[in-house]
Amino acid sequence: MAGQNSPVVTLTPAPTLDRTYFVKHLVEGGVNRAESVGEELAGKGINVSRGLTLAGISAPGVVPIGNADPSVLDRTGSSEFLTPLWVEGTLRVSTTIVEHNGPTTKINEHPRPLKQADWDAVVAMTEETVRQNDAKWLVVAGAHPEIIETGKVIDLHPLFERMEALGVRVILDTSGPALRYWAQRGSATIMKPNAHELAECVGKDLNTIGDVIDAARELNDWGVNCVMASLGIDGIVAITKTHAIHAFTAPVKVINTVGAGDSTIAGFLSAVTKNPAEDHAYGVGFDVAEGISAAVQWGAAKVQQPTSGLKSIDNLVPATVELIPDRDRLLGEPAKA
């Protein structure tokens, strides 16, 4: 990928082989036969890279992959945009069951642990890929594996330090304790929690758009420049220290919600990288409103598709953007802390 001048690089610390089973009528506790089965190499950063290629934007993805399945890149059509670091072991498998006109059920294996030397190599490879491509954005997305020697989760500090030295903005998409830990350190330019993750992070229930804004402002105070709160049917609210913007689409038919958040990040980056605004009114160096407008459009497109990765951005539905959100608007899906 050297010399490509790709604006975005992604890092997926814990990739997964996604197997999706499509069934007509799921019988819990019974024997079910799948109508069809799909297989994709996935993980949040990988999904972002794949999605951006649909907009003609090169986004090389760094990923540590277990060497027990050496054909996985070619088999899943991922070799052209991924930069692999082959590590000892297997690739974890995530299983998704999509029921016709019904819910989506997903079972994720725990992330495969990494040796410290392998993680150090991933950090170095990420920096090299960013430098080679003169990238301005790094997306670090997905679960954080543990280090074999210590039992502790991977340390992102060296990565943040190197990106800061290069002037690269980092989007961090994670959850649970890692979300709160890194939010409190304010190292990321953008964090993208969903409503439940945000509620858990700040320890407060979220029932209205105003609750979401107030919760996100806590992350702003910790140093996160922009919080993209993903609210499902309520779209996205992007919050900076000075602005709050709400974007949403009309309801669409939901087939598979897996990968929707990754598609919103890809949509956001498709907009802000094509139309950079270094001195914009939002005070963060990029057009937040334009970014989340594209984000909700791409997210709506993804949930209408059966695969875990976005396959098409044709016929995007229109987005509504409110520069002054209705703080009293009740969330369609309230979140408990």
Backbone hydrogen bonds in HBPLUS format (Angstrom, degrees):
<---DONOR---> <-ACCEPTOR-->    atom                        ^
c    i                          cat <-CA-CA->   ^        H-A-AA   ^      H-
h    n   atom  resd res      DA  || num        DHA   H-A  angle D-A-AA Bond
n    s   type  num  typ     dist DA aas  dist angle  dist       angle   num
A0004-GLN N   A0001-MET O   3.32 MM   3  5.81 151.3  2.41 138.4 136.2     1
A0003-GLY N   A0132-GLN O   3.30 MM 129  6.00 158.7  2.35 129.1 131.3     2
A0136-LYS N   A0007-PRO O   2.98 MM 129  5.34 151.3  2.06 123.4 128.5     3
A0137-TRP N   A0007-PRO O   3.06 MM 130  6.27 142.4  2.20 155.8 166.4     4
A0009-VAL N   A0137-TRP O   3.04 MM 128  6.40 150.1  2.14 146.3 154.9     5
A0139-VAL N   A0009-VAL O   2.91 MM 130  6.39 156.3  1.97 151.3 159.1     6
A0010-THR N   A0060-PRO O   3.02 MM  50  6.39 161.8  2.05 147.3 152.1     7
A0062-VAL N   A0010-THR O   2.79 MM  52  6.10 167.1  1.80 157.2 153.7     8
A0011-LEU N   A0139-VAL O   2.75 MM 128  6.10 148.3  1.85 170.5 171.8     9
A0141-ALA N   A0011-LEU O   3.15 MM 130  6.51 163.9  2.17 171.8 176.6    10
A0012-THR N   A0062-VAL O   3.11 MM  50  6.50 162.5  2.14 169.6 173.6    11
A0016-THR N   A0042-ALA O   2.98 MM  26  5.28 163.7  2.01 133.1 132.0    12
A0042-ALA N   A0016-THR O   2.75 MM  26  5.28 171.8  1.75 176.5 174.3    13
A0017-LEU N   A0092-ARG O   2.86 MM  75  6.25 163.5  1.89 153.7 158.5    14
A0094-SER N   A0017-LEU O   3.02 MM  77  6.06 160.5  2.06 133.1 138.3    15
A0018-ASP N   A0040-GLU O   2.69 MM  22  5.10 149.6  1.78 175.8 169.8    16
A0040-GLU N   A0018-ASP O   2.91 MM  22  5.10 155.2  1.97 144.2 152.0    17
A0019-ARG N   A0094-SER O   2.88 MM  75  6.21 169.0  1.90 172.9 176.5    18
A0096-THR N   A0019-ARG O   2.87 MM  77  6.20 163.9  1.90 157.6 160.1    19
A0020-THR N   A0038-GLY O   2.89 MM  18  5.00 159.8  1.93 137.6 144.4    20
A0038-GLY N   A0020-THR O   2.86 MM  18  5.00 158.9  1.91 142.8 150.0    21
A0021-TYR N   A0096-THR O   2.72 MM  75  6.11 165.8  1.74 166.7 168.4    22
A0098-VAL N   A0021-TYR O   2.83 MM  77  6.14 162.7  1.86 160.4 166.4    23
A0022-PHE N   A0036-SER O   3.06 MM  14  5.46 173.9  2.07 161.2 160.7    24
A0035-GLU N   A0022-PHE O   2.66 MM  13  5.57 153.9  1.72 166.3 175.3    25
A0023-VAL N   A0098-VAL O   3.00 MM  75  6.25 160.7  2.04 147.8 153.8    26
A0100-HIS N   A0023-VAL O   2.83 MM  77  6.22 152.9  1.90 155.5 164.8    27
A0030-GLY N   A0027-VAL O   3.06 MM   3  5.26 159.6  2.11 127.8 127.7    28
A0046-ILE N   A0043-GLY O   3.01 MM   3  5.37 113.1  2.48 110.2 126.4    29
A0047-ASN N   A0043-GLY O   2.95 MM   4  6.15 158.4  1.99 160.4 167.5    30
A0048-VAL N   A0044-LYS O   3.05 MM   4  6.37 148.6  2.15 146.9 155.5    31
A0049-SER N   A0045-GLY O   2.97 MM   4  6.30 163.5  2.00 154.9 158.2    32
A0050-ARG N   A0046-ILE O   2.92 MM   4  6.14 167.2  1.94 154.9 158.5    33
A0051-GLY N   A0047-ASN O   2.90 MM   4  5.98 155.2  1.96 141.9 149.2    34
A0052-LEU N   A0048-VAL O   2.97 MM   4  6.18 159.3  2.01 153.6 158.2    35
A0053-THR N   A0049-SER O   3.28 MM   4  6.56 144.4  2.42 144.6 152.9    36
A0054-LEU N   A0051-GLY O   3.02 MM   3  5.49 143.8  2.15 109.2 119.1    37
A0055-ALA N   A0052-LEU O   2.95 MM   3  5.34 145.4  2.08 108.5 118.4    38
A0057-ILE N   A0052-LEU O   3.06 MM   5  5.27 162.5  2.10 142.4 138.8    39
A0056-GLY N   A0053-THR O   3.03 MM   3  4.86 160.0  2.07 103.5 107.1    40
A0061-GLY N   A0081-PHE O   2.84 MM  20  6.24 155.9  1.90 152.5 160.7    41
A0083-THR N   A0061-GLY O   2.61 MM  22  5.71 167.7  1.62 153.5 153.9    42
A0063-VAL N   A0083-THR O   3.20 MM  20  6.32 153.3  2.28 145.2 143.9    43
A0085-LEU N   A0063-VAL O   2.90 MM  22  6.12 150.3  1.99 143.2 145.0    44
A0065-ILE N   A0085-LEU O   2.93 MM  20  6.10 151.9  2.01 136.9 145.5    45
A0087-VAL N   A0065-ILE O   2.91 MM  22  5.82 163.1  1.94 137.5 142.7    46
A0067-ASN N   A0087-VAL O   2.76 MM  20  5.70 147.6  1.86 170.3 171.5    47
A0068-ALA N   A0089-GLY O   3.00 MM  21  5.75 148.1  2.10 169.9 163.0    48
A0072-VAL N   A0069-ASP O   3.24 MM   3  5.77 169.5  2.25 122.2 123.8    49
A0075-ARG N   A0071-SER O   2.89 MM   4  5.93 163.8  1.92 161.2 166.5    50
A0076-THR N   A0072-VAL O   3.05 MM   4  5.97 146.0  2.17 140.8 147.1    51
A0078-SER N   A0073-LEU O   2.80 MM   5  4.83 165.2  1.82 154.7 153.0    52
A0077-GLY N   A0074-ASP O   3.25 MM   3  5.10 163.8  2.27 100.8 105.4    53
A0095-THR N   A0107-ILE O   2.84 MM  12  5.13 160.3  1.88 154.9 154.5    54
A0107-ILE N   A0095-THR O   2.74 MM  12  5.13 158.7  1.78 154.0 161.4    55
A0097-ILE N   A0105-THR O   2.67 MM   8  5.03 162.6  1.70 154.3 160.5    56
A0105-THR N   A0097-ILE O   2.90 MM   8  5.03 168.2  1.91 146.6 150.3    57
A0099-GLU N   A0103-PRO O   3.37 MM   4  5.93 170.5  2.38 155.5 157.6    58
A0102-GLY N   A0099-GLU O   2.86 MM   3  4.83 148.4  1.96 134.8 126.2    59
A0114-LEU N   A0146-GLU O   2.87 MM  32  6.31 157.7  1.92 163.0 169.0    60
A0148-ILE N   A0114-LEU O   2.81 MM  34  5.70 158.9  1.85 138.7 144.7    61
A0118-ASP N   A0115-LYS O   2.99 MM   3  5.15 121.2  2.35  99.5 114.6    62
A0119-TRP N   A0115-LYS O   3.02 MM   4  6.44 158.5  2.07 156.6 162.4    63
A0120-ASP N   A0116-GLN O   2.90 MM   4  6.15 162.0  1.93 154.6 159.7    64
A0121-ALA N   A0117-ALA O   3.01 MM   4  6.18 148.7  2.11 138.0 146.4    65
A0122-VAL N   A0118-ASP O   2.89 MM   4  6.23 144.7  2.02 144.8 155.0    66
A0122-VAL N   A0119-TRP O   3.08 MM   3  4.91 117.0  2.50  90.7 106.4    67
A0123-VAL N   A0119-TRP O   2.99 MM   4  6.31 159.5  2.03 155.0 158.9    68
A0124-ALA N   A0120-ASP O   3.03 MM   4  6.29 162.6  2.06 147.4 152.2    69
A0125-MET N   A0121-ALA O   2.84 MM   4  5.98 156.2  1.89 145.6 152.6    70
A0126-THR N   A0122-VAL O   2.86 MM   4  6.03 152.3  1.93 147.4 155.0    71
A0127-GLU N   A0123-VAL O   3.02 MM   4  6.30 164.2  2.05 151.9 155.3    72
A0128-GLU N   A0124-ALA O   2.96 MM   4  6.17 162.6  1.99 148.3 153.5    73
A0129-THR N   A0125-MET O   2.90 MM   4  6.05 157.5  1.95 146.3 152.4    74
A0130-VAL N   A0126-THR O   2.93 MM   4  6.16 159.0  1.98 152.2 157.8    75
A0131-ARG N   A0127-GLU O   2.92 MM   4  6.16 164.0  1.95 153.6 157.7    76
A0132-GLN N   A0128-GLU O   2.86 MM   4  6.03 166.6  1.88 153.0 156.8    77
A0133-ASN N   A0129-THR O   3.13 MM   4  6.17 148.5  2.23 141.6 148.9    78
A0134-ASP N   A0130-VAL O   2.96 MM   4  5.83 110.0  2.47 138.5 154.8    79
A0135-ALA N   A0130-VAL O   3.11 MM   5  5.12 157.0  2.17 143.9 148.0    80
A0134-ASP N   A0131-ARG O   3.19 MM   3  5.05 155.0  2.25  99.7 107.3    81
A0169-ARG N   A0136-LYS O   3.00 MM  33  6.24 158.2  2.04 152.0 145.3    82
A0138-LEU N   A0169-ARG O   2.81 MM  31  6.22 150.4  1.90 160.9 168.4    83
A0171-ILE N   A0138-LEU O   2.85 MM  33  6.24 160.0  1.89 155.7 162.4    84
A0140-VAL N   A0171-ILE O   2.86 MM  31  6.17 165.3  1.88 168.1 173.1    85
A0173-ASP N   A0140-VAL O   2.95 MM  33  6.34 164.9  1.97 156.4 160.4    86
A0142-GLY N   A0173-ASP O   2.90 MM  31  6.21 156.2  1.95 170.0 176.8    87
A0154-ILE N   A0145-PRO O   3.01 MM   9  6.16 145.9  2.13 176.8 168.3    88
A0147-ILE N   A0152-LYS O   2.66 MM   5  5.57 157.3  1.71 156.2 159.7    89
A0151-GLY N   A0147-ILE O   2.74 MM   4  5.30 155.6  1.80 161.1 165.8    90
A0159-LEU N   A0156-LEU O   2.99 MM   3  5.23 118.5  2.38 106.0 121.8    91
A0160-PHE N   A0156-LEU O   2.96 MM   4  6.25 162.8  1.99 164.1 169.4    92
A0161-GLU N   A0157-HIS O   2.93 MM   4  6.12 163.1  1.96 159.4 164.3    93
A0162-ARG N   A0158-PRO O   3.05 MM   4  6.20 157.1  2.11 143.1 148.6    94
A0163-MET N   A0159-LEU O   2.98 MM   4  6.20 157.6  2.03 150.7 157.1    95
A0164-GLU N   A0160-PHE O   2.90 MM   4  6.05 156.2  1.96 149.0 155.4    96
A0165-ALA N   A0161-GLU O   3.10 MM   4  6.30 154.3  2.17 142.7 149.2    97
A0166-LEU N   A0162-ARG O   3.18 MM   4  6.40 136.6  2.38 136.1 147.0    98
A0166-LEU N   A0163-MET O   3.12 MM   3  5.02 127.2  2.41  92.2 106.2    99
A0167-GLY N   A0163-MET O   2.99 MM   4  6.11 111.6  2.48 137.4 154.3   100
A0168-VAL N   A0163-MET O   2.91 MM   5  5.04 170.0  1.92 150.6 149.1   101
A0167-GLY N   A0164-GLU O   3.14 MM   3  5.03 152.1  2.22  97.9 106.5   102
A0189-THR N   A0170-VAL O   2.90 MM  19  5.27 137.3  2.08 137.4 150.8   103
A0190-ILE N   A0170-VAL O   3.18 MM  20  6.55 162.2  2.22 149.3 151.2   104
A0172-LEU N   A0190-ILE O   2.90 MM  18  6.28 164.5  1.92 165.2 164.4   105
A0179-LEU N   A0176-GLY O   3.04 MM   3  5.46 127.0  2.33 108.9 121.6   106
A0180-ARG N   A0176-GLY O   3.44 MM   4  6.90 159.5  2.48 155.2 158.9   107
A0181-TYR N   A0177-PRO O   2.91 MM   4  6.03 165.0  1.93 153.3 158.3   108
A0182-TRP N   A0178-ALA O   3.03 MM   4  6.09 173.4  2.03 150.4 151.8   109
A0183-ALA N   A0179-LEU O   2.90 MM   4  5.89 147.9  2.00 144.6 154.7   110
A0184-GLN N   A0180-ARG O   2.99 MM   4  6.04 161.5  2.02 149.9 153.4   111
A0185-ARG N   A0182-TRP O   3.23 MM   3  5.05 136.5  2.43  90.7 102.7   112
A0186-GLY N   A0183-ALA O   3.08 MM   3  5.15 148.0  2.18 100.8 110.6   113
A0226-CYS N   A0189-THR O   3.00 MM  37  6.32 146.3  2.11 158.4 167.2   114
A0191-MET N   A0226-CYS O   3.19 MM  35  6.78 147.2  2.31 153.0 162.7   115
A0228-MET N   A0191-MET O   2.91 MM  37  6.20 163.7  1.93 160.0 164.6   116
A0230-SER N   A0193-PRO O   2.96 MM  37  6.24 159.0  2.00 145.6 150.5   117
A0198-LEU N   A0194-ASN O   2.88 MM   4  6.07 159.5  1.92 158.5 164.5   118
A0199-ALA N   A0195-ALA O   2.92 MM   4  6.10 161.6  1.96 150.8 155.9   119
A0200-GLU N   A0196-HIS O   2.95 MM   4  6.14 160.8  1.99 149.7 155.0   120
A0201-CYS N   A0197-GLU O   2.90 MM   4  6.01 148.7  1.99 140.7 149.8   121
A0202-VAL N   A0198-LEU O   3.12 MM   4  6.39 157.3  2.18 153.3 156.2   122
A0203-GLY N   A0199-ALA O   2.78 MM   4  5.61 124.5  2.09 140.0 155.1   123
A0204-LYS N   A0199-ALA O   3.15 MM   5  5.17 141.1  2.31 137.0 143.4   124
A0206-LEU N   A0335-ALA O   2.79 MM 129  5.05 167.8  1.81 153.3 157.4   125
A0335-ALA N   A0206-LEU O   2.92 MM 129  5.05 163.1  1.95 146.8 151.7   126
A0331-LEU N   A0207-ASN O   2.91 MM 124  5.60 168.2  1.93 139.1 139.6   127
A0211-ASP N   A0208-THR O   3.12 MM   3  5.12 120.5  2.49  93.9 108.0   128
A0212-VAL N   A0208-THR O   3.20 MM   4  6.60 153.1  2.28 145.3 152.0   129
A0209-ILE N   A0329-ARG O   2.96 MM 120  5.67 144.8  2.08 152.1 163.3   130
A0213-ILE N   A0209-ILE O   2.99 MM   4  6.33 160.6  2.03 153.2 158.1   131
A0210-GLY N   A0327-ARG O   2.84 MM 117  3.98 147.9  1.94 129.8 121.3   132
A0214-ASP N   A0210-GLY O   2.95 MM   4  6.16 167.2  1.97 153.4 156.5   133
A0215-ALA N   A0211-ASP O   2.93 MM   4  6.09 157.2  1.98 147.2 153.7   134
A0216-ALA N   A0212-VAL O   2.91 MM   4  6.09 164.1  1.93 153.5 157.8   135
A0217-ARG N   A0213-ILE O   2.97 MM   4  6.17 145.6  2.09 146.2 155.6   136
A0218-GLU N   A0215-ALA O   3.08 MM   3  5.47 142.4  2.23 105.1 115.4   137
A0219-LEU N   A0216-ALA O   2.92 MM   3  5.21 121.0  2.27 103.0 117.3   138
A0220-ASN N   A0216-ALA O   2.98 MM   4  6.44 149.8  2.07 145.9 155.5   139
A0221-ASP N   A0217-ARG O   2.87 MM   4  6.12 153.8  1.94 143.0 149.3   140
A0222-TRP N   A0218-GLU O   3.11 MM   4  6.43 132.2  2.35 135.1 147.7   141
A0222-TRP N   A0219-LEU O   3.08 MM   3  4.97 128.9  2.36  92.0 106.0   142
A0224-VAL N   A0219-LEU O   3.08 MM   5  5.65 161.7  2.12 148.4 142.6   143
A0223-GLY N   A0220-ASN O   2.92 MM   3  5.17 148.9  2.02 104.2 114.3   144
A0227-VAL N   A0239-ILE O   2.91 MM  12  5.15 159.4  1.95 142.9 149.4   145
A0239-ILE N   A0227-VAL O   2.86 MM  12  5.15 157.1  1.92 142.5 150.0   146
A0229-ALA N   A0237-VAL O   2.86 MM   8  5.23 158.8  1.90 160.2 153.5   147
A0237-VAL N   A0229-ALA O   3.05 MM   8  5.23 156.9  2.11 142.3 148.4   148
A0231-LEU N   A0235-GLY O   2.71 MM   4  5.20 163.8  1.73 170.0 170.0   149
A0234-ASP N   A0231-LEU O   3.11 MM   3  5.11 165.2  2.13 123.8 120.8   150
A0235-GLY N   A0232-GLY O   3.02 MM   3  5.54 162.7  2.05 122.1 123.0   151
A0236-ILE N   A0247-ALA O   2.88 MM  11  5.40 163.0  1.91 160.0 165.8   152
A0247-ALA N   A0236-ILE O   2.87 MM  11  5.40 169.1  1.88 165.4 169.2   153
A0238-ALA N   A0245-ILE O   2.82 MM   7  5.25 155.4  1.88 155.9 160.6   154
A0245-ILE N   A0238-ALA O   2.90 MM   7  5.25 158.6  1.95 149.5 156.7   155
A0240-THR N   A0243-HIS O   2.82 MM   3  5.18 169.9  1.83 154.9 158.4   156
A0246-HIS N   A0322-GLU O   3.01 MM  76  5.08 169.7  2.02 146.8 148.4   157
A0322-GLU N   A0246-HIS O   2.70 MM  76  5.08 169.9  1.71 160.3 163.9   158
A0248-PHE N   A0320-THR O   2.97 MM  72  5.42 150.6  2.06 147.2 156.7   159
A0320-THR N   A0248-PHE O   2.74 MM  72  5.42 173.0  1.75 170.6 172.8   160
A0255-ILE N   A0303-VAL O   2.62 MM  48  5.71 174.8  1.62 163.2 164.8   161
A0256-ASN N   A0303-VAL O   3.14 MM  47  5.05 157.2  2.19 129.5 136.3   162
A0260-ALA N   A0257-THR O   3.11 MM   3  5.56 158.9  2.16 138.2 136.3   163
A0263-SER N   A0259-GLY O   3.04 MM   4  6.28 151.0  2.13 147.7 155.7   164
A0264-THR N   A0260-ALA O   3.02 MM   4  6.39 144.6  2.15 145.5 155.0   165
A0265-ILE N   A0261-GLY O   3.21 MM   4  6.58 153.3  2.28 145.6 151.6   166
A0266-ALA N   A0262-ASP O   3.04 MM   4  6.35 161.0  2.07 148.2 153.5   167
A0267-GLY N   A0263-SER O   2.84 MM   4  6.04 159.2  1.88 148.8 154.6   168
A0268-PHE N   A0264-THR O   2.86 MM   4  6.04 161.2  1.90 148.4 153.6   169
A0269-LEU N   A0265-ILE O   2.95 MM   4  6.19 166.6  1.97 154.9 157.5   170
A0270-SER N   A0266-ALA O   2.87 MM   4  6.04 146.4  1.98 145.5 155.5   171
A0271-ALA N   A0267-GLY O   3.28 MM   4  6.55 141.0  2.44 143.8 152.1   172
A0271-ALA N   A0268-PHE O   3.18 MM   3  5.46 133.9  2.40 101.0 112.4   173
A0272-VAL N   A0268-PHE O   3.06 MM   4  6.40 170.9  2.07 157.5 158.9   174
A0273-THR N   A0269-LEU O   3.00 MM   4  5.67 155.0  2.06 142.8 147.6   175
A0275-ASN N   A0271-ALA O   3.13 MM   4  6.20 138.4  2.31 143.0 154.0   176
A0283-GLY N   A0280-HIS O   3.13 MM   3  5.94 169.9  2.14 124.5 127.6   177
A0291-GLY N   A0287-ASP O   3.00 MM   4  6.14 155.4  2.06 149.4 157.2   178
A0292-ILE N   A0288-VAL O   2.97 MM   4  6.25 165.3  1.99 159.5 160.7   179
A0293-SER N   A0289-ALA O   3.04 MM   4  6.11 143.0  2.18 142.4 152.7   180
A0294-ALA N   A0290-GLU O   3.25 MM   4  6.48 162.6  2.28 146.7 149.3   181
A0295-ALA N   A0291-GLY O   2.97 MM   4  6.17 147.0  2.08 138.8 149.3   182
A0296-VAL N   A0292-ILE O   3.05 MM   4  6.15 163.1  2.08 146.2 146.4   183
A0297-GLN N   A0293-SER O   3.39 MM   4  6.56 150.9  2.48 138.4 146.2   184
A0298-TRP N   A0294-ALA O   2.95 MM   4  6.19 162.4  1.99 155.7 159.4   185
A0299-GLY N   A0295-ALA O   2.91 MM   4  6.11 155.8  1.97 147.8 155.3   186
A0300-ALA N   A0296-VAL O   2.95 MM   4  6.02 156.2  2.01 140.4 146.3   187
A0301-ALA N   A0297-GLN O   3.02 MM   4  6.27 149.4  2.12 141.4 150.1   188
A0302-LYS N   A0298-TRP O   2.96 MM   4  6.22 154.5  2.02 147.2 153.6   189
A0303-VAL N   A0299-GLY O   3.21 MM   4  6.50 165.3  2.23 155.0 156.1   190
A0304-GLN N   A0301-ALA O   3.30 MM   3  5.50 143.3  2.44 101.8 111.9   191
A0305-GLN N   A0302-LYS O   2.87 MM   3  5.32 166.0  1.89 121.0 125.0   192
A0329-ARG N   A0326-ASP O   3.10 MM   3  5.53 164.1  2.13 115.6 120.7   193
